[in-house]
Amino acid sequence: MADILKSGRAVEQKAEDQKKVRDIVVGIIDDIEARGEAAVRELSERFDGWNPKSFRLTDSEIEACLNELTPRQTADIAFAQEQVRRFAEAQKATLLDLEVETLPGVVLGHKNLPVESVACYVPGGKFPLVASAHMGVVTARVAGVKRVIALSPPFEGRPNPAVIAAMHLGGADEIYCLGGVQAIAAAALGTEFCAPVSVVVGPGNAFVAEAKRQLFGRVGIDLIAGPTETLLIADDSCDAEMAATDLLGQAEHGYNSPAVLVTTSRSLAEAVPAEIDRQLESLPTAETAGRSWADYGQIVLCRDDAEMVEVADALAFEHVQVLTRHPDFFLENLSNYGALFVGHETNVAYGDKVIGTNHTLPTGRAARYTGGLWVGKFIKTCTYQKVAPSATARIGEYCSRLCALEGFWGHKAQADLRVRRYGRSNVS
C-alpha cells in the first residue's frame, strides 16, 4: 500500500471551500441575469477596478496593444499559434463525415458541423495567460466556428497588450476586456453589449470553473478547468532538482494548485522537500508557489511502477509528468489524465505555452471521463437517416412491433403508415 509522506488539504476543507465558491457564483449569475450590463459593471468595478466606457475593444485599441509588443514577442506568439494550429488541423483531419448503407435501402450517416459561436476565456488577473488565447481562439478557428469572441480581465488596470495581441492574431472577431464570473455569464447569457454564444471555453480560477458548471445546459462548455493540478511520476532516475522544479513550476499558478510527487524512490521523496525550500528562496513567485505546496502539495511513496499507475489513475490529475527509466510503460498503462508528458526531456510548461497540444484540461478528477479542449469540442457530430421506399416497409414492421412492446402507440402509427403506403403491393 502506498505511503503518504506529505498530505495536502483535507477533503472536508476542500468541500467547504467549494461550497463557498458555489454560493458566491449563484448570487453573481442571478444578479447578472436580472440586471444585465449594470450588474456586470458593478462586479467588474468591485473585483477588477475596471469600468470602461465599453468592455469591447475598438480596432484602434487593439492596434495600440499590438504596437506595444516587440517584433520578437510578436514572432514568438506567431510561432506558438502555428504549433497549436498545426496540431488542431491534424486532429480535425481525423474527424470524417460518414455515410453507410446498413441494410439495402437504409442509408445512415453523420456530419461534423462546427458550432455557430464560441466565447474563449483567457485568465489574466494574476498572470496574463497569453497561451490560453492560442488554445481557444486558434482552435475554434480551425474548427470553422463562424463567430469567435475572446474575453480576458484587465491586468494592472488596463488590457494586457500581449493577451490582446494573441487574441487578435489568433483570429478573434470580438475582444472584450472583462474577467471572472461576470465575463462567463455575460457571454453565456448575453447582455446589452454582447450577444450570447453557443459555447464557452477556457481555463480559470475556481470561480470561473464554477460559473461554467452552473451555466452548463443554457450554454455548452468545454470542460471544468479549475485550478491547475500537476502529478509527477518518478523513480530514482529523477533527481530532486528536476522534481522540485517541475512541481513548483505548476504550483505557482495559484494558492490552491495541487502538486503531487508519486515515486518509488524513498531517497527522492525525502530529498524533495528540502530542495523545494531551497528553490523557493530565489523563485520570484515563491509566495504563491510556496503556499500552494504547503497546503496542497503531496508526496506518495509506492512499491513499484504498477502501484504508481494505480495511484495516478485514482487521482486523475490534469497534468501527469513521467520521469522514469521506462516512461512508455505509463503511456501504455495509464488511463486517467488530462495530458501526459513522457520522459525527462519534456515538461508541463511546454504543453502550457508552445508545443501545440491544448493546455485547457480537465481538473477535479474529470479526467476519469473527458479529455481536454481540442478541435472536436467545437464540432457537433450530427446523424442523419435516409430510407428508400423498398426498405421502409421492412423497417416499419420491426418498428411497429417494438413500439407496441413499449406501449408507444403514436410511434407505432408512424411505422404502420409507412408499411401501408410503401408495402410491396403498393410499390410499383
Buried (B, 14 or more C-beta within 10 A) or exposed (E): EBEEBBEBBEEEEBEEEBEEBBEBBEEBBEBBBEEBBEBBBBBBEEBBEBEBEEBBBEEEBBEBBBEEBEEEBBEBBBEBBEBBBEBBEEBBEEEEEEEEEEEEBBBBBBEBBBBEBBBBBBBBBBBBBBBBBBBBBBBBBBBBBEBBBBBBBBBEEEBBBBBBBBBBBBBBBBBBBBBBBBBBBBBBBBBEBBEBBBBBBBBBBBBBBBBBBBBBEEBBBBBBBBBBBBBBBBBEBBBBEBBBBBBBBBBBBBBBBBBBBBBBBEEBBEBBBEBBEEBBEEBEBBEBBBBBBBBBBBBBBBEEBEBBBBBBBEBBBBBBBBBBEEBEBBEEBBEBBBBBBBBBEBBBBBBBBBBBBBBBBBBBBBBEEBBBBBBBBBBBEEEEEEBBBEBBBBBBBEBBEEBBEEEBEEBBEEBBEBBEEBBEEEEE
